[in-house]
């Protein structure tokens, strides 16, 4: 029987099916950089506390650096019989440097080793996603800044409601993505604590320094309770939730991009390099990117539910169930990063069809609410009466086949004789848009203030640090 380095108690060879079920190397090899980094910090701490000699530490450090380079270059292929990335690297290290490699695991368990590797990966993914989100928000704000003068129908129930400007519409998505940044940053700060040194579940009898390894690995400080730490996957669940909500926002924008690029709307045109054709219909130009981005929300939600279900009712401390924690996170992180990159690229190449947007503001009587408010404010008519008078004027416009803003004064006076020329000005869609000058509104002035606020926030984000 071949003796595995982590199977001292087992006296028989494992079933082949057990080996296949237990083998996590095909996916957790993603953590090789984090595993090597954590092992180097652990080895240095052991040396500083007199548990390893200087020679042993130097051998381990040098060997781990060589293994990292071998994996990077493809010389050391992570497709062997080792059950996980941690054992693969330890076996390789021992093969390279001899007995010193066997000392690396002193005062450490795979439980805290896995926890620190995975947490390092999640924390770095938080940083990467935040940076990609900030880049995307910059793009959205740039689009908004150049689109303040372009009017389109603001909608409720997907029906024309009130006139807004396209910059204002895009700022709604910038606001969503800003909240996403804040969520990822909050998760980063809350989970920036080091598991290393917790060992299996109860700490260790060796004289270790958890603060040293925590500092070396960029954590704020060590975790408080080892029993909780080795079985804690809140950090993984949080990034999965944050990605799920991020994809909810991306899916909403994607849906609008799909609608806007249709022949019926023609509000935008996606570039050819971000569109696809049909295998049978030569005239087709399909918005496949936003369609795929829209679908990613389902995948991200599935990954979140999968890990929530794995963690439900697990007793303390570590359980093998938790080997199922990584694939959902790897998948969601991978899809989030590529989706943010291509969404940013697609938006930068998108053409805005101003004429189509502004023609659409002449459908749906967008200034009707303003006329009702005018009747209240100027003629002192109770709002509910003004509401019905305006409804009659809308019906008149419908009968004439025009928008309410295209009616003549005599048409308005046929319904409400007290109306005068000021009512015609009230019905102008651009004036209607700019009249919404309350904080957060769609007026040109308010839109500019929102843009300035987001630009200031972006500058602060670029100067700041996630862990403050």
CORWO-V526167 format. One line per field, one symbol per residue. ss: DSSP state (2 for helix, 1 for strand, 0 for the rest). phi: phi as a letter, one per 20 degrees, with the letter a starting at -180 (. if undefined). A space follows every 10 residues. Layout:
ss=???
phi=???
//
This chain:
ss=0000000000 0000022222 2200222222 2222222222 2222222200 0002222222 2222222222 2220000000 0000222222 2222222022 2200000002 2222222222 2222222222 2222222222 2222200000 1111110011 1111122222 2222222222 2222222222 0011000000 0000000002 2222220000 1100022220 0002222222 2222222222 2222222222 0000000110 0222010000 0000010222 2222222222 2222222222 2000000002 2222222222 2222222222 2222222220 1102222222 0000000222 2222222220 0022222222 2222222222 0002220022 2222200000 2222220022 2222200000 0002222222 2222222222 22200000
phi=.feefdcfee dcffgfffgf fefdggdefg efffffffff ffffffffdm edffffffff fffffffgff fgenfdeebe effbffffff fffffednfg ffefegmbdf fffffffffg fffffgfffg fffffffgff fffffecfee ebffcclmdg cbfcdfgfff fffgffffff gffffffgff deceefoflf acnbefeecf ffffffenef affecfffff dfcgffffff fffffgffff ffffgfffff efffelfccf fffdccddfc dfefceefff ffffffgfff fffffgfgff ffmfffdfcf gffeeegffg fffgffffff ffffffffef ddefffffff fecolfefff fffffffedl eggfffgfff gffffffffe mcegfdfeff ffffecgffc ffffffffff fgfffedfgn eeggffffff ffffffffff ffeecgdc
//
